[in-house]
């Protein structure tokens, strides 16, 4: 899995948002809001291939959370990213 080219994480007025830049994202006419944990994951995997297990590991390394909770949170996040079209398999 990889974040698609042209999607950029920005911090605007204290909020993390993903915006599309460039012609390839011309149909992405919205901003995707991320919480601090999701923004951390985005920053860690931007420009790299990653798996859901990689994201779970990142959460476990940074936060005091169970593996089960981290896996559930990652799955919810990936579902949103796929639905919004910001990642590719």
PDB file with one MODEL, atoms N, CA, C and O in Angstrom:
MODEL        1
ATOM      1  N   UNK A   1       0.851  -1.164   0.000  1.00  0.00           N
ATOM      2  CA  UNK A   1       0.000   0.000   0.000  1.00  0.00           C
ATOM      3  C   UNK A   1       0.899   1.229   0.000  1.00  0.00           C
ATOM      4  O   UNK A   1       2.010   1.198   0.529  1.00  0.00           O
ATOM      5  N   UNK A   2       0.406   2.314  -0.600  1.00  0.00           N
ATOM      6  CA  UNK A   2       1.198   3.537  -0.655  1.00  0.00           C
ATOM      7  C   UNK A   2       0.257   4.736  -0.777  1.00  0.00           C
ATOM      8  O   UNK A   2      -0.792   4.648  -1.415  1.00  0.00           O
ATOM      9  N   UNK A   3       0.636   5.841  -0.166  1.00  0.00           N
ATOM     10  CA  UNK A   3      -0.131   7.082  -0.332  1.00  0.00           C
ATOM     11  C   UNK A   3       0.058   7.537  -1.772  1.00  0.00           C
ATOM     12  O   UNK A   3       1.179   7.564  -2.280  1.00  0.00           O
ATOM     13  N   UNK A   4      -1.038   7.891  -2.424  1.00  0.00           N
ATOM     14  CA  UNK A   4      -0.967   8.316  -3.816  1.00  0.00           C
ATOM     15  C   UNK A   4      -0.205   9.619  -3.956  1.00  0.00           C
ATOM     16  O   UNK A   4      -0.248  10.487  -3.084  1.00  0.00           O
ATOM     17  N   UNK A   5       0.492   9.734  -5.075  1.00  0.00           N
ATOM     18  CA  UNK A   5       1.215  10.967  -5.399  1.00  0.00           C
ATOM     19  C   UNK A   5       0.244  12.140  -5.447  1.00  0.00           C
ATOM     20  O   UNK A   5      -0.890  11.999  -5.905  1.00  0.00           O
ATOM     21  N   UNK A   6       0.690  13.285  -4.978  1.00  0.00           N
ATOM     22  CA  UNK A   6      -0.104  14.504  -5.069  1.00  0.00           C
ATOM     23  C   UNK A   6      -0.958  14.805  -3.855  1.00  0.00           C
ATOM     24  O   UNK A   6      -1.618  15.844  -3.809  1.00  0.00           O
ATOM     25  N   UNK A   7      -0.959  13.920  -2.871  1.00  0.00           N
ATOM     26  CA  UNK A   7      -1.703  14.205  -1.642  1.00  0.00           C
ATOM     27  C   UNK A   7      -0.718  14.644  -0.571  1.00  0.00           C
ATOM     28  O   UNK A   7       0.263  13.954  -0.291  1.00  0.00           O
ATOM     29  N   UNK A   8      -0.988  15.791   0.017  1.00  0.00           N
ATOM     30  CA  UNK A   8      -0.075  16.440   0.951  1.00  0.00           C
ATOM     31  C   UNK A   8      -0.767  16.639   2.294  1.00  0.00           C
ATOM     32  O   UNK A   8      -1.929  17.043   2.348  1.00  0.00           O
ATOM     33  N   UNK A   9      -0.050  16.355   3.374  1.00  0.00           N
ATOM     34  CA  UNK A   9      -0.542  16.632   4.723  1.00  0.00           C
ATOM     35  C   UNK A   9      -0.124  18.045   5.096  1.00  0.00           C
ATOM     36  O   UNK A   9       1.050  18.403   4.996  1.00  0.00           O
ATOM     37  N   UNK A  10      -1.075  18.830   5.519  1.00  0.00           N
ATOM     38  CA  UNK A  10      -0.799  20.202   5.949  1.00  0.00           C
ATOM     39  C   UNK A  10      -1.401  20.413   7.339  1.00  0.00           C
ATOM     40  O   UNK A  10      -2.389  19.780   7.712  1.00  0.00           O
ATOM     41  N   UNK A  11      -0.781  21.314   8.087  1.00  0.00           N
ATOM     42  CA  UNK A  11      -1.341  21.727   9.370  1.00  0.00           C
ATOM     43  C   UNK A  11      -1.875  23.132   9.166  1.00  0.00           C
ATOM     44  O   UNK A  11      -1.122  24.071   8.906  1.00  0.00           O
ATOM     45  N   UNK A  12      -3.193  23.261   9.288  1.00  0.00           N
ATOM     46  CA  UNK A  12      -3.864  24.536   9.046  1.00  0.00           C
ATOM     47  C   UNK A  12      -4.645  24.908  10.307  1.00  0.00           C
ATOM     48  O   UNK A  12      -5.557  24.194  10.722  1.00  0.00           O
ATOM     49  N   UNK A  13      -4.274  26.026  10.898  1.00  0.00           N
ATOM     50  CA  UNK A  13      -4.934  26.508  12.123  1.00  0.00           C
ATOM     51  C   UNK A  13      -4.991  25.425  13.197  1.00  0.00           C
ATOM     52  O   UNK A  13      -6.004  25.266  13.878  1.00  0.00           O
ATOM     53  N   UNK A  14      -3.893  24.681  13.341  1.00  0.00           N
ATOM     54  CA  UNK A  14      -3.816  23.660  14.366  1.00  0.00           C
ATOM     55  C   UNK A  14      -4.472  22.342  14.012  1.00  0.00           C
ATOM     56  O   UNK A  14      -4.459  21.416  14.823  1.00  0.00           O
ATOM     57  N   UNK A  15      -5.047  22.230  12.822  1.00  0.00           N
ATOM     58  CA  UNK A  15      -5.709  21.008  12.371  1.00  0.00           C
ATOM     59  C   UNK A  15      -4.898  20.370  11.256  1.00  0.00           C
ATOM     60  O   UNK A  15      -4.343  21.067  10.407  1.00  0.00           O
ATOM     61  N   UNK A  16      -4.829  19.044  11.258  1.00  0.00           N
ATOM     62  CA  UNK A  16      -4.144  18.318  10.188  1.00  0.00           C
ATOM     63  C   UNK A  16      -5.146  17.977   9.100  1.00  0.00           C
ATOM     64  O   UNK A  16      -6.200  17.404   9.376  1.00  0.00           O
ATOM     65  N   UNK A  17      -4.817  18.331   7.855  1.00  0.00           N
ATOM     66  CA  UNK A  17      -5.682  18.018   6.727  1.00  0.00           C
ATOM     67  C   UNK A  17      -4.843  17.501   5.561  1.00  0.00           C
ATOM     68  O   UNK A  17      -3.693  17.902   5.376  1.00  0.00           O
ATOM     69  N   UNK A  18      -5.436  16.612   4.789  1.00  0.00           N
ATOM     70  CA  UNK A  18      -4.829  16.119   3.569  1.00  0.00           C
ATOM     71  C   UNK A  18      -5.524  16.822   2.417  1.00  0.00           C
ATOM     72  O   UNK A  18      -6.752  16.850   2.336  1.00  0.00           O
ATOM     73  N   UNK A  19      -4.724  17.386   1.536  1.00  0.00           N
ATOM     74  CA  UNK A  19      -5.258  18.072   0.367  1.00  0.00           C
ATOM     75  C   UNK A  19      -4.598  17.493  -0.875  1.00  0.00           C
ATOM     76  O   UNK A  19      -3.473  16.995  -0.824  1.00  0.00           O
ATOM     77  N   UNK A  20      -5.315  17.565  -1.992  1.00  0.00           N
ATOM     78  CA  UNK A  20      -4.767  17.117  -3.257  1.00  0.00           C
ATOM     79  C   UNK A  20      -4.112  18.278  -3.971  1.00  0.00           C
ATOM     80  O   UNK A  20      -4.665  19.377  -4.018  1.00  0.00           O
ATOM     81  N   UNK A  21      -2.949  18.042  -4.521  1.00  0.00           N
ATOM     82  CA  UNK A  21      -2.241  19.067  -5.282  1.00  0.00           C
ATOM     83  C   UNK A  21      -1.889  18.500  -6.644  1.00  0.00           C
ATOM     84  O   UNK A  21      -1.485  17.342  -6.749  1.00  0.00           O
ATOM     85  N   UNK A  22      -2.035  19.295  -7.679  1.00  0.00           N
ATOM     86  CA  UNK A  22      -1.659  18.869  -9.025  1.00  0.00           C
ATOM     87  C   UNK A  22      -2.843  18.382  -9.821  1.00  0.00           C
ATOM     88  O   UNK A  22      -3.936  18.193  -9.287  1.00  0.00           O
ATOM     89  N   UNK A  23      -2.618  18.181 -11.103  1.00  0.00           N
ATOM     90  CA  UNK A  23      -3.681  17.796 -12.021  1.00  0.00           C
ATOM     91  C   UNK A  23      -4.256  16.418 -11.731  1.00  0.00           C
ATOM     92  O   UNK A  23      -5.445  16.192 -11.958  1.00  0.00           O
ATOM     93  N   UNK A  24      -3.446  15.496 -11.238  1.00  0.00           N
ATOM     94  CA  UNK A  24      -3.926  14.143 -10.970  1.00  0.00           C
ATOM     95  C   UNK A  24      -5.015  14.117  -9.897  1.00  0.00           C
ATOM     96  O   UNK A  24      -5.819  13.187  -9.849  1.00  0.00           O
ATOM     97  N   UNK A  25      -5.040  15.136  -9.039  1.00  0.00           N
ATOM     98  CA  UNK A  25      -6.019  15.176  -7.956  1.00  0.00           C
ATOM     99  C   UNK A  25      -7.126  16.201  -8.221  1.00  0.00           C
ATOM    100  O   UNK A  25      -7.783  16.652  -7.283  1.00  0.00           O
ATOM    101  N   UNK A  26      -7.334  16.563  -9.457  1.00  0.00           N
ATOM    102  CA  UNK A  26      -8.298  17.607  -9.770  1.00  0.00           C
ATOM    103  C   UNK A  26      -9.711  17.243  -9.314  1.00  0.00           C
ATOM    104  O   UNK A  26     -10.506  18.137  -9.026  1.00  0.00           O
ATOM    105  N   UNK A  27     -10.039  15.964  -9.244  1.00  0.00           N
ATOM    106  CA  UNK A  27     -11.364  15.543  -8.790  1.00  0.00           C
ATOM    107  C   UNK A  27     -11.465  15.427  -7.276  1.00  0.00           C
ATOM    108  O   UNK A  27     -12.550  15.181  -6.750  1.00  0.00           O
ATOM    109  N   UNK A  28     -10.368  15.598  -6.575  1.00  0.00           N
ATOM    110  CA  UNK A  28     -10.363  15.532  -5.110  1.00  0.00           C
ATOM    111  C   UNK A  28     -10.603  16.947  -4.599  1.00  0.00           C
ATOM    112  O   UNK A  28      -9.658  17.670  -4.282  1.00  0.00           O
ATOM    113  N   UNK A  29     -11.866  17.335  -4.522  1.00  0.00           N
ATOM    114  CA  UNK A  29     -12.215  18.716  -4.188  1.00  0.00           C
ATOM    115  C   UNK A  29     -12.618  18.865  -2.727  1.00  0.00           C
ATOM    116  O   UNK A  29     -13.547  19.604  -2.402  1.00  0.00           O
ATOM    117  N   UNK A  30     -11.923  18.168  -1.864  1.00  0.00           N
ATOM    118  CA  UNK A  30     -12.239  18.242  -0.435  1.00  0.00           C
ATOM    119  C   UNK A  30     -10.951  18.156   0.355  1.00  0.00           C
ATOM    120  O   UNK A  30      -9.876  17.918  -0.197  1.00  0.00           O
ATOM    121  N   UNK A  31     -11.075  18.351   1.638  1.00  0.00           N
ATOM    122  CA  UNK A  31      -9.949  18.162   2.543  1.00  0.00           C
ATOM    123  C   UNK A  31     -10.310  17.000   3.465  1.00  0.00           C
ATOM    124  O   UNK A  31     -11.451  16.881   3.912  1.00  0.00           O
ATOM    125  N   UNK A  32      -9.343  16.161   3.739  1.00  0.00           N
ATOM    126  CA  UNK A  32      -9.519  15.036   4.639  1.00  0.00           C
ATOM    127  C   UNK A  32      -8.870  15.405   5.962  1.00  0.00           C
ATOM    128  O   UNK A  32      -7.655  15.596   6.026  1.00  0.00           O
ATOM    129  N   UNK A  33      -9.657  15.505   7.000  1.00  0.00           N
ATOM    130  CA  UNK A  33      -9.155  15.889   8.317  1.00  0.00           C
ATOM    131  C   UNK A  33      -8.596  14.666   9.041  1.00  0.00           C
ATOM    132  O   UNK A  33      -9.215  13.602   9.050  1.00  0.00           O
ATOM    133  N   UNK A  34      -7.422  14.828   9.645  1.00  0.00           N
ATOM    134  CA  UNK A  34      -6.783  13.750  10.401  1.00  0.00           C
ATOM    135  C   UNK A  34      -6.532  14.200  11.832  1.00  0.00           C
ATOM    136  O   UNK A  34      -6.184  15.354  12.083  1.00  0.00           O
ATOM    137  N   UNK A  35      -6.716  13.266  12.772  1.00  0.00           N
ATOM    138  CA  UNK A  35      -6.330  13.590  14.143  1.00  0.00           C
ATOM    139  C   UNK A  35      -4.816  13.451  14.265  1.00  0.00           C
ATOM    140  O   UNK A  35      -4.146  13.080  13.302  1.00  0.00           O
ATOM    141  N   UNK A  36      -4.286  13.743  15.424  1.00  0.00           N
ATOM    142  CA  UNK A  36      -2.834  13.744  15.612  1.00  0.00           C
ATOM    143  C   UNK A  36      -2.209  12.378  15.343  1.00  0.00           C
ATOM    144  O   UNK A  36      -1.136  12.297  14.745  1.00  0.00           O
ATOM    145  N   UNK A  37      -2.867  11.308  15.779  1.00  0.00           N
ATOM    146  CA  UNK A  37      -2.329   9.963  15.565  1.00  0.00           C
ATOM    147  C   UNK A  37      -2.320   9.596  14.088  1.00  0.00           C
ATOM    148  O   UNK A  37      -1.340   9.038  13.593  1.00  0.00           O
ATOM    149  N   UNK A  38      -3.394   9.903  13.386  1.00  0.00           N
ATOM    150  CA  UNK A  38      -3.465   9.609  11.950  1.00  0.00           C
ATOM    151  C   UNK A  38      -2.437  10.439  11.182  1.00  0.00           C
ATOM    152  O   UNK A  38      -1.821   9.948  10.236  1.00  0.00           O
ATOM    153  N   UNK A  39      -2.255  11.687  11.584  1.00  0.00           N
ATOM    154  CA  UNK A  39      -1.249  12.536  10.941  1.00  0.00           C
ATOM    155  C   UNK A  39       0.152  11.976  11.185  1.00  0.00           C
ATOM    156  O   UNK A  39       0.993  11.994  10.286  1.00  0.00           O
ATOM    157  N   UNK A  40       0.400  11.487  12.381  1.00  0.00           N
ATOM    158  CA  UNK A  40       1.691  10.858  12.686  1.00  0.00           C
ATOM    159  C   UNK A  40       1.933   9.669  11.754  1.00  0.00           C
ATOM    160  O   UNK A  40       3.017   9.528  11.189  1.00  0.00           O
ATOM    161  N   UNK A  41       0.920   8.819  11.599  1.00  0.00           N
ATOM    162  CA  UNK A  41       1.069   7.662  10.714  1.00  0.00           C
ATOM    163  C   UNK A  41       1.330   8.105   9.280  1.00  0.00           C
ATOM    164  O   UNK A  41       2.202   7.556   8.605  1.00  0.00           O
ATOM    165  N   UNK A  42       0.570   9.103   8.813  1.00  0.00           N
ATOM    166  CA  UNK A  42       0.747   9.617   7.448  1.00  0.00           C
ATOM    167  C   UNK A  42       2.198  10.077   7.240  1.00  0.00           C
ATOM    168  O   UNK A  42       2.840   9.730   6.249  1.00  0.00           O
ATOM    169  N   UNK A  43       2.693  10.865   8.199  1.00  0.00           N
ATOM    170  CA  UNK A  43       4.060  11.387   8.088  1.00  0.00           C
ATOM    171  C   UNK A  43       5.088  10.260   8.049  1.00  0.00           C
ATOM    172  O   UNK A  43       6.088  10.355   7.337  1.00  0.00           O
ATOM    173  N   UNK A  44       4.848   9.200   8.807  1.00  0.00           N
ATOM    174  CA  UNK A  44       5.813   8.102   8.885  1.00  0.00           C
ATOM    175  C   UNK A  44       5.871   7.265   7.611  1.00  0.00           C
ATOM    176  O   UNK A  44       6.912   6.685   7.301  1.00  0.00           O
ATOM    177  N   UNK A  45       4.764   7.195   6.869  1.00  0.00           N
ATOM    178  CA  UNK A  45       4.734   6.319   5.690  1.00  0.00           C
ATOM    179  C   UNK A  45       4.685   7.081   4.365  1.00  0.00           C
ATOM    180  O   UNK A  45       4.700   6.460   3.303  1.00  0.00           O
ATOM    181  N   UNK A  46       4.627   8.394   4.406  1.00  0.00           N
ATOM    182  CA  UNK A  46       4.579   9.179   3.171  1.00  0.00           C
ATOM    183  C   UNK A  46       5.771   8.843   2.290  1.00  0.00           C
ATOM    184  O   UNK A  46       6.918   8.881   2.737  1.00  0.00           O
ATOM    185  N   UNK A  47       5.492   8.515   1.039  1.00  0.00           N
ATOM    186  CA  UNK A  47       6.542   8.204   0.085  1.00  0.00           C
ATOM    187  C   UNK A  47       7.097   6.796   0.179  1.00  0.00           C
ATOM    188  O   UNK A  47       8.066   6.472  -0.507  1.00  0.00           O
ATOM    189  N   UNK A  48       6.504   5.949   1.014  1.00  0.00           N
ATOM    190  CA  UNK A  48       6.992   4.589   1.222  1.00  0.00           C
ATOM    191  C   UNK A  48       5.861   3.586   1.014  1.00  0.00           C
ATOM    192  O   UNK A  48       4.683   3.916   1.154  1.00  0.00           O
ATOM    193  N   UNK A  49       6.240   2.375   0.681  1.00  0.00           N
ATOM    194  CA  UNK A  49       5.302   1.256   0.704  1.00  0.00           C
ATOM    195  C   UNK A  49       5.084   0.877   2.167  1.00  0.00           C
ATOM    196  O   UNK A  49       6.022   0.918   2.963  1.00  0.00           O
ATOM    197  N   UNK A  50       3.851   0.507   2.526  1.00  0.00           N
ATOM    198  CA  UNK A  50       3.571   0.116   3.902  1.00  0.00           C
ATOM    199  C   UNK A  50       2.431  -0.882   3.940  1.00  0.00           C
ATOM    200  O   UNK A  50       1.673  -1.026   2.981  1.00  0.00           O
ATOM    201  N   UNK A  51       2.327  -1.565   5.061  1.00  0.00           N
ATOM    202  CA  UNK A  51       1.234  -2.501   5.307  1.00  0.00           C
ATOM    203  C   UNK A  51       0.468  -2.037   6.544  1.00  0.00           C
ATOM    204  O   UNK A  51       0.905  -1.138   7.263  1.00  0.00           O
ATOM    205  N   UNK A  52      -0.670  -2.662   6.773  1.00  0.00           N
ATOM    206  CA  UNK A  52      -1.415  -2.340   7.991  1.00  0.00           C
ATOM    207  C   UNK A  52      -0.597  -2.718   9.217  1.00  0.00           C
ATOM    208  O   UNK A  52      -0.681  -2.053  10.250  1.00  0.00           O
ATOM    209  N   UNK A  53       0.194  -3.783   9.109  1.00  0.00           N
ATOM    210  CA  UNK A  53       1.041  -4.200  10.233  1.00  0.00           C
ATOM    211  C   UNK A  53       2.098  -3.141  10.547  1.00  0.00           C
ATOM    212  O   UNK A  53       2.442  -2.928  11.710  1.00  0.00           O
ATOM    213  N   UNK A  54       2.608  -2.480   9.511  1.00  0.00           N
ATOM    214  CA  UNK A  54       3.558  -1.388   9.737  1.00  0.00           C
ATOM    215  C   UNK A  54       2.908  -0.270  10.545  1.00  0.00           C
ATOM    216  O   UNK A  54       3.518   0.282  11.461  1.00  0.00           O
ATOM    217  N   UNK A  55       1.674   0.057  10.201  1.00  0.00           N
ATOM    218  CA  UNK A  55       0.966   1.128  10.916  1.00  0.00           C
ATOM    219  C   UNK A  55       0.680   0.728  12.365  1.00  0.00           C
ATOM    220  O   UNK A  55       0.806   1.544  13.277  1.00  0.00           O
ATOM    221  N   UNK A  56       0.297  -0.526  12.567  1.00  0.00           N
ATOM    222  CA  UNK A  56       0.056  -1.011  13.934  1.00  0.00           C
ATOM    223  C   UNK A  56       1.344  -0.896  14.749  1.00  0.00           C
ATOM    224  O   UNK A  56       1.322  -0.431  15.889  1.00  0.00           O
ATOM    225  N   UNK A  57       2.457  -1.316  14.168  1.00  0.00           N
ATOM    226  CA  UNK A  57       3.744  -1.252  14.865  1.00  0.00           C
ATOM    227  C   UNK A  57       4.091   0.189  15.246  1.00  0.00           C
ATOM    228  O   UNK A  57       4.570   0.451  16.349  1.00  0.00           O
ATOM    229  N   UNK A  58       3.846   1.107  14.329  1.00  0.00           N
ATOM    230  CA  UNK A  58       4.112   2.520  14.616  1.00  0.00           C
ATOM    231  C   UNK A  58       3.281   3.014  15.795  1.00  0.00           C
ATOM    232  O   UNK A  58       3.788   3.725  16.663  1.00  0.00           O
ATOM    233  N   UNK A  59       2.002   2.637  15.826  1.00  0.00           N
ATOM    234  CA  UNK A  59       1.147   3.048  16.949  1.00  0.00           C
ATOM    235  C   UNK A  59       1.638   2.443  18.263  1.00  0.00           C
ATOM    236  O   UNK A  59       1.687   3.120  19.291  1.00  0.00           O
ATOM    237  N   UNK A  60       1.996   1.171  18.217  1.00  0.00           N
ATOM    238  CA  UNK A  60       2.458   0.500  19.442  1.00  0.00           C
ATOM    239  C   UNK A  60       3.750   1.110  19.962  1.00  0.00           C
ATOM    240  O   UNK A  60       3.968   1.178  21.171  1.00  0.00           O
ATOM    241  N   UNK A  61       4.612   1.557  19.044  1.00  0.00           N
ATOM    242  CA  UNK A  61       5.877   2.168  19.453  1.00  0.00           C
ATOM    243  C   UNK A  61       5.689   3.548  20.068  1.00  0.00           C
ATOM    244  O   UNK A  61       6.471   3.959  20.925  1.00  0.00           O
ATOM    245  N   UNK A  62       4.663   4.259  19.639  1.00  0.00           N
ATOM    246  CA  UNK A  62       4.481   5.643  20.080  1.00  0.00           C
ATOM    247  C   UNK A  62       3.486   5.799  21.233  1.00  0.00           C
ATOM    248  O   UNK A  62       3.652   6.665  22.091  1.00  0.00           O
ATOM    249  N   UNK A  63       2.459   4.960  21.245  1.00  0.00           N
ATOM    250  CA  UNK A  63       1.375   5.132  22.220  1.00  0.00           C
ATOM    251  C   UNK A  63       1.230   3.901  23.104  1.00  0.00           C
ATOM    252  O   UNK A  63       1.588   2.790  22.712  1.00  0.00           O
ATOM    253  N   UNK A  64       0.705   4.116  24.287  1.00  0.00           N
ATOM    254  CA  UNK A  64       0.400   3.011  25.189  1.00  0.00           C
ATOM    255  C   UNK A  64      -0.994   2.513  24.863  1.00  0.00           C
ATOM    256  O   UNK A  64      -1.990   2.991  25.405  1.00  0.00           O
ATOM    257  N   UNK A  65      -1.041   1.550  23.971  1.00  0.00           N
ATOM    258  CA  UNK A  65      -2.305   1.004  23.490  1.00  0.00           C
ATOM    259  C   UNK A  65      -2.103  -0.486  23.236  1.00  0.00           C
ATOM    260  O   UNK A  65      -0.995  -0.918  22.918  1.00  0.00           O
ATOM    261  N   UNK A  66      -3.163  -1.267  23.374  1.00  0.00           N
ATOM    262  CA  UNK A  66      -3.044  -2.705  23.121  1.00  0.00           C
ATOM    263  C   UNK A  66      -2.918  -2.967  21.624  1.00  0.00           C
ATOM    264  O   UNK A  66      -3.331  -2.149  20.802  1.00  0.00           O
ATOM    265  N   UNK A  67      -2.354  -4.094  21.290  1.00  0.00           N
ATOM    266  CA  UNK A  67      -2.216  -4.477  19.884  1.00  0.00           C
ATOM    267  C   UNK A  67      -3.582  -4.597  19.222  1.00  0.00           C
ATOM    268  O   UNK A  67      -3.740  -4.245  18.053  1.00  0.00           O
ATOM    269  N   UNK A  68      -4.562  -5.089  19.959  1.00  0.00           N
ATOM    270  CA  UNK A  68      -5.915  -5.241  19.411  1.00  0.00           C
ATOM    271  C   UNK A  68      -6.536  -3.880  19.087  1.00  0.00           C
ATOM    272  O   UNK A  68      -7.150  -3.703  18.035  1.00  0.00           O
ATOM    273  N   UNK A  69      -6.371  -2.936  19.994  1.00  0.00           N
ATOM    274  CA  UNK A  69      -6.920  -1.600  19.756  1.00  0.00           C
ATOM    275  C   UNK A  69      -6.198  -0.909  18.609  1.00  0.00           C
ATOM    276  O   UNK A  69      -6.830  -0.266  17.772  1.00  0.00           O
ATOM    277  N   UNK A  70      -4.882  -1.040  18.569  1.00  0.00           N
ATOM    278  CA  UNK A  70      -4.109  -0.443  17.477  1.00  0.00           C
ATOM    279  C   UNK A  70      -4.542  -1.018  16.134  1.00  0.00           C
ATOM    280  O   UNK A  70      -4.705  -0.276  15.166  1.00  0.00           O
ATOM    281  N   UNK A  71      -4.728  -2.335  16.067  1.00  0.00           N
ATOM    282  CA  UNK A  71      -5.142  -2.983  14.821  1.00  0.00           C
ATOM    283  C   UNK A  71      -6.533  -2.518  14.398  1.00  0.00           C
ATOM    284  O   UNK A  71      -6.774  -2.282  13.214  1.00  0.00           O
ATOM    285  N   UNK A  72      -7.439  -2.385  15.349  1.00  0.00           N
ATOM    286  CA  UNK A  72      -8.796  -1.922  15.031  1.00  0.00           C
ATOM    287  C   UNK A  72      -8.758  -0.478  14.530  1.00  0.00           C
ATOM    288  O   UNK A  72      -9.438  -0.136  13.563  1.00  0.00           O
ATOM    289  N   UNK A  73      -7.973   0.358  15.180  1.00  0.00           N
ATOM    290  CA  UNK A  73      -7.864   1.761  14.772  1.00  0.00           C
ATOM    291  C   UNK A  73      -7.246   1.890  13.381  1.00  0.00           C
ATOM    292  O   UNK A  73      -7.700   2.692  12.564  1.00  0.00           O
ATOM    293  N   UNK A  74      -6.215   1.103  13.120  1.00  0.00           N
ATOM    294  CA  UNK A  74      -5.566   1.128  11.810  1.00  0.00           C
ATOM    295  C   UNK A  74      -6.547   0.696  10.731  1.00  0.00           C
ATOM    296  O   UNK A  74      -6.596   1.305   9.662  1.00  0.00           O
ATOM    297  N   UNK A  75      -7.329  -0.347  10.994  1.00  0.00           N
ATOM    298  CA  UNK A  75      -8.287  -0.810   9.986  1.00  0.00           C
ATOM    299  C   UNK A  75      -9.318   0.271   9.665  1.00  0.00           C
ATOM    300  O   UNK A  75      -9.653   0.484   8.500  1.00  0.00           O
ATOM    301  N   UNK A  76      -9.817   0.949  10.690  1.00  0.00           N
ATOM    302  CA  UNK A  76     -10.772   2.043  10.467  1.00  0.00           C
ATOM    303  C   UNK A  76     -10.139   3.155   9.640  1.00  0.00           C
ATOM    304  O   UNK A  76     -10.758   3.687   8.718  1.00  0.00           O
ATOM    305  N   UNK A  77      -8.897   3.500   9.978  1.00  0.00           N
ATOM    306  CA  UNK A  77      -8.189   4.558   9.265  1.00  0.00           C
ATOM    307  C   UNK A  77      -7.959   4.177   7.803  1.00  0.00           C
ATOM    308  O   UNK A  77      -8.201   4.982   6.903  1.00  0.00           O
ATOM    309  N   UNK A  78      -7.494   2.955   7.570  1.00  0.00           N
ATOM    310  CA  UNK A  78      -7.249   2.515   6.199  1.00  0.00           C
ATOM    311  C   UNK A  78      -8.533   2.451   5.390  1.00  0.00           C
ATOM    312  O   UNK A  78      -8.532   2.763   4.199  1.00  0.00           O
ATOM    313  N   UNK A  79      -9.627   2.051   6.024  1.00  0.00           N
ATOM    314  CA  UNK A  79     -10.923   2.039   5.327  1.00  0.00           C
ATOM    315  C   UNK A  79     -11.270   3.443   4.828  1.00  0.00           C
ATOM    316  O   UNK A  79     -11.751   3.609   3.707  1.00  0.00           O
ATOM    317  N   UNK A  80     -11.026   4.439   5.660  1.00  0.00           N
ATOM    318  CA  UNK A  80     -11.310   5.828   5.283  1.00  0.00           C
ATOM    319  C   UNK A  80     -10.370   6.274   4.169  1.00  0.00           C
ATOM    320  O   UNK A  80     -10.812   6.877   3.191  1.00  0.00           O
ATOM    321  N   UNK A  81      -9.079   5.983   4.309  1.00  0.00           N
ATOM    322  CA  UNK A  81      -8.108   6.394   3.290  1.00  0.00           C
ATOM    323  C   UNK A  81      -8.421   5.759   1.934  1.00  0.00           C
ATOM    324  O   UNK A  81      -8.321   6.417   0.899  1.00  0.00           O
ATOM    325  N   UNK A  82      -8.800   4.484   1.944  1.00  0.00           N
ATOM    326  CA  UNK A  82      -9.146   3.808   0.689  1.00  0.00           C
ATOM    327  C   UNK A  82     -10.426   4.407   0.112  1.00  0.00           C
ATOM    328  O   UNK A  82     -10.498   4.706  -1.080  1.00  0.00           O
ATOM    329  N   UNK A  83     -11.435   4.579   0.967  1.00  0.00           N
ATOM    330  CA  UNK A  83     -12.716   5.168   0.518  1.00  0.00           C
ATOM    331  C   UNK A  83     -12.508   6.549  -0.086  1.00  0.00           C
ATOM    332  O   UNK A  83     -13.144   6.889  -1.083  1.00  0.00           O
ATOM    333  N   UNK A  84     -11.635   7.339   0.497  1.00  0.00           N
ATOM    334  CA  UNK A  84     -11.382   8.685   0.007  1.00  0.00           C
ATOM    335  C   UNK A  84     -10.418   8.714  -1.186  1.00  0.00           C
ATOM    336  O   UNK A  84     -10.252   9.751  -1.830  1.00  0.00           O
ATOM    337  N   UNK A  85      -9.793   7.582  -1.474  1.00  0.00           N
ATOM    338  CA  UNK A  85      -8.925   7.480  -2.642  1.00  0.00           C
ATOM    339  C   UNK A  85      -7.551   8.093  -2.490  1.00  0.00           C
ATOM    340  O   UNK A  85      -6.951   8.525  -3.474  1.00  0.00           O
ATOM    341  N   UNK A  86      -7.038   8.138  -1.249  1.00  0.00           N
ATOM    342  CA  UNK A  86      -5.722   8.742  -1.038  1.00  0.00           C
ATOM    343  C   UNK A  86      -4.597   7.718  -0.934  1.00  0.00           C
ATOM    344  O   UNK A  86      -3.426   8.089  -0.860  1.00  0.00           O
ATOM    345  N   UNK A  87      -4.942   6.440  -0.927  1.00  0.00           N
ATOM    346  CA  UNK A  87      -3.933   5.385  -0.934  1.00  0.00           C
ATOM    347  C   UNK A  87      -4.218   4.419  -2.082  1.00  0.00           C
ATOM    348  O   UNK A  87      -5.343   4.313  -2.569  1.00  0.00           O
ATOM    349  N   UNK A  88      -3.162   3.719  -2.498  1.00  0.00           N
ATOM    350  CA  UNK A  88      -3.310   2.703  -3.524  1.00  0.00           C
ATOM    351  C   UNK A  88      -2.682   1.408  -3.045  1.00  0.00           C
ATOM    352  O   UNK A  88      -1.710   1.419  -2.289  1.00  0.00           O
ATOM    353  N   UNK A  89      -3.239   0.301  -3.485  1.00  0.00           N
ATOM    354  CA  UNK A  89      -2.732  -1.000  -3.058  1.00  0.00           C
ATOM    355  C   UNK A  89      -1.490  -1.392  -3.813  1.00  0.00           C
ATOM    356  O   UNK A  89      -0.934  -2.464  -3.573  1.00  0.00           O
TER     357      UNK A  89
ENDMDL
END
